Each structure stands twice: as C-alpha cells, then as structure tokens.
Amino acid sequence: MDRRTFLGTMAGSLLAAPLAVEGQQPTKYRIGFLGSQALRDDPVTRLLGQAFTEGLRSHGWIEGENTTVERRYADEPRRYPTAASELVALRPDVIVTGLGEPAILALKHATSTIPIVMLVSVDPIGAGIVASLARPGGNVTGMSILASEMGGKRLEILKQAVPRANRVAVLWNPGHQGKAAEFKDMQATAAALNVTLQSLEVRAPGDFDSALAIIGRDRPDAMVAFSDPLTVSHRQRIIEYATKHRLPMISELREFAKAGALMSYGANLADLFRRAAGHVDKILKGARPGDLPVEQPTKFELVINLKTAKALGLTIPQSLLLRADQIIE
C-alpha cells in the first residue's frame, strides 16, 4: 500500500468512526408492568403510575429511549394469573406490580427467575412473598406498607376530631392481606377509648349496597374506611354516602380526603412508587432482587379537609391542624 492510499484509508476510518458511534442505539431493557384496571382508568390512581415513571426518569431510564414497557391490567384478582403469564412469556428484564398481594403472588407463581419489584405490598412476609424485609431472598423485592398499628392511630385521630364519636362504622375488606391485623389493632384502641366498632365487610363490588344500607339504618357517629384496591375504586361512592348521611370519615389514603372525606392518615403512595423505581434501577444494573431490602414508608401524612369539616359543623382542634401535612380548604 503506497503512502497516498494509506492516508486515504486512515482518513476514511477516522471520519466513519464517529458516525458509527452516533448511529448506535442505547441498549433497551424491557420492563413488564402488571396492575389493576383502576390504576389505568382512575384519574387519581393513574397519577401513581406517573410517579413511578418519574422515578425511573430520575435514574436515567426513559421509555422509548433505553427502555420499553409492556403493560398488562386486570379488572379483578382472579384475572391476574392470565395477565402474569402473558408478561412472563415476553421475558422482560424486570416486572413491576402494585396495589396488593394478588398481583404479586400471581407473578411469583408464574416465574421464579425474572426479578419482580412490588410497588406496594401490605404484608409480604405474611403472604409468603419474601423471607424477610432485610433479606427477601428469591426474585421479589420492593415496597411494603405493613403498619397494622395505623388502624388504632386513625381511630385516635378520628376521636380527637369528633369527641362525640362513640359508635364508629368500619368499612373494610377482610380478604385483603394485612387488613385483619389492622382491624385487630383498631379494636384494641376502641376498647381503650370506650368506642364501639361496627364491622362492615366488603369483599366484592356487590357487597357495598348492603354495607352502606346498614350504615344508613344504624346511623353511627362516624366512619372509618380501610384502603385496598376494592374500596379505593369505590371511594367516590363511599364518600358520597358519608356526605349524604353527614358522617365524619377517616381513611388511609390522601385520595379519600381530597375527594371529600374529613381526613386521611397513612403513607404517601406516590412517594413509595417513586422509590420503587430505585429498585428497578439497581436490578437493571445487575443487583439481585433477593439482596435488596424491602423498604417501608418513612413518613405518614395527615390530610384534613376543612371544607368537609365546616359542612359537618365540626371544629377541628388546633393540635390536629398543627400536625396536618396538608389542609384542604
């Protein structure tokens, strides 16, 4: 090769190299997502999914650029296994799921190798999902909101806001993991406060008619609504009934207070969804899910709806107003 040919070849290589690098596409990871229909269709809970997406972006994972997301939804728990099998068949790098044990268990039964990140689990140990919070083992990790003592704390807050509340209706789904322990804690607190609880169980959408009819008939002084996918998806109906019957109500999620309930006290789910993105980030970078501790809420927030309080003729004590993380006026 003469000198002129050599220089021409080198120049061509140097010019071509940047073009080749520029033309390379970043490696795309595939993320599976399994959720409830409400998470997709409900404008409020849809914001939780957006919080997770924001969390991914904060770690540099952007859908359409370096990740693709395969989503599957189910309108009731018995349909989760089919949706889970569909996702597993796509062989994603990690699968994310949220809002309760049924979806998590469906995925755990469908695969023991693909990493699974829980956006929200109530009692992952009790449900047999992880061995422990510190060392989950297996292929599942994520976020847990297990805090059975919150049942009693909500009743205490409700009693402070409504001292005359001696008979309290409790609307809850005993079939949802961890809620039985929460109700038991509330019973202990009720005994200490000399409050009588009226348990009203709802396990399916068709149970609300009879449960709410009993509340209308018996006219309790106040009401507690436990939060799970079933009650959350029917929250507007529950709140409208409480408003109609002038019942002060407290629930776990801020979404209830924002929709018209008197108060809410519990973990900020949007924060948990964002933090779960950190687990996905670590897994995509090579971490094993069984080595990543299951995280819990770091803060519980009190939301008070003063507009509702005024409509009910209630004066919220200054001590509660000072504790509130948000006051809706």
Secondary structure, DSSP 8 states (H G I E B T S, - for coil): --HHHHHHHHHHHHHHHHHHHHH-----EEEEEEEEHHHHH-HHHHHHHHHHHHHHHHTT--BTTTEEEEEEEESSGGGHHHHHHHHHHT--SEEEE-SSHHHHHHHHHH-SSS-EEEEEES-TTTTTS-S-SS---TTEEEEE---TTHHHHHHHHHHHH-TT--EEEEEE-TTSTTHHHHHHHHHHHHHHHT-EEEEEE-SSGGGHHHHHHHHHHH--SEEEE--SHHHHHTHHHHHHHHHHTT--EEESSHHHHHHT-SEEEEE-HHHHHHHHHHHHHHHHTT--GGGS--B--S-EEEEEEHHHHHHTT----HHHHHH-SEEE-
